[in-house]
Amino acid sequence: MKSSLETIAARVGTEPDLETRALSPSIHLATTFARDQSGNHSGGFVYSRLENPTRQKLELALTELEGGAKAMAFSSGMAAANAIFQALKPGDRILLPHDIYYGVKSLAVDFFGSWGLVVECVDMRDLSNVKKALTVATRLVWLETPSNPQVSITDIRAVSTAARQVGATVLVDNTWSTPLITRPFEFGAHVVLHSITKYFGGHSDVLGGALVFAENDDMCSKVSAIQQKAGAVLDPFSCWLTMRGIRSLAVRLERQCRSAMILAEYLSAHPSIEQVHYPGLSTDPGHEVASRQMKMYGGMLSVRIKGSPEGAKQVASNLYYFANATSLGGTESLIEHRASIEGPSSTTPQNLLRISVGLESVDDLIADLNQALQLVQK
Ligand SMILES: Cc1ncc(COP(=O)(O)O)c(C=O)c1O
């Protein structure tokens, strides 16, 4: 029987254990696995850096959810990004979106720049910028949609088509959407990256990352070797926590996306707000593309507060339900002044606050934002 993605997600890791019939997966902490009398690893496992039964369960689930051929779980989203960059060689060009998550940009520019990777950043909302920047030396085109923190939308199909013409690998950071909202392989991407730390984990208690490959191609083999040899693998307990998180992903996302839409509409009409960035709003520049490639519009939005940057910081510090903290995708709502955490090289507007919508009642969230915004109106 063909299952929907929501059903696949709800059942991750729940098939009965062959020995005990347990409906929750075992956490295999063993680092090594015994050979049988003939000297073979007949159990299928050798050493946990290479493969681990709990990690394998999670990797198979991620492969199925994204509709790919192979997944690898890493110790963080950044470790997954690092493995991709390590698979490239000096002189290779990589194309990044101008408003990409600042950690990935910094890793590419500050570390891999001196290893010989040539990094270029363009505004990918305009396809002509991508086409102009592509050369035969472009080996990797990185998309992040919606982007962090300006929530801008990139047309995955259009960029993938252009990138494939020069033979570049297309990677989509799908952290903010998850496959329940967008499945990048259906639009032509080769690789999907996740910070498991966010929606998959879903409870702000797992640090992890993943790469999923559409095909078992050369890049996939190289990155798999890097995962096993460099060893930044996800530990078994975090794999188990991630599978537990994925089982409730569909209901969490449904609620978070619904509340984000209500908040976006409310804040758009608020006198203290200059602009709301949320692709669910029909006035948002990304709305049309988002409607084509997203099933829901996501649980993240950004707002620009009228007045000084100090006013924006004051709003973030005076909320009751929204914790003033970095990260996103958990059950609790978070808010953050991104320019502060990104540092002096940040290109994020100084009056921008990023909001991760949690599972609280949306009425409480509205009341909370309203009282904090009133403080800056005074
Ligand atoms: C879009 C995106 N990609 C990747 C990462 C990095 O993930 P991690 O913090 O798990 O290393 C983050 C972290 O905030 C992110 O927001």
The ligand as a Gaussian input file, in Angstrom:
#p B3LYP/6-31G(d) Opt

LIG

0 1
 C       19.057000      26.886000       7.578000
 C       20.112000      26.303000       8.473000
 N       21.009000      25.445000       7.954000
 C       21.979000      24.887000       8.730000
 C       22.108000      25.221000      10.052000
 C       23.210000      24.616000      10.874000
 O       22.715000      23.599000      11.670000
 P       23.332000      23.160000      13.109000
 O       23.145000      24.304000      14.035000
 O       22.567000      21.931000      13.435000
 O       24.790000      22.874000      12.869000
 C       21.202000      26.116000      10.618000
 C       21.320000      26.504000      12.036000
 O       20.702000      27.421000      12.516000
 C       20.175000      26.666000       9.804000
 O       19.270000      27.535000      10.299000

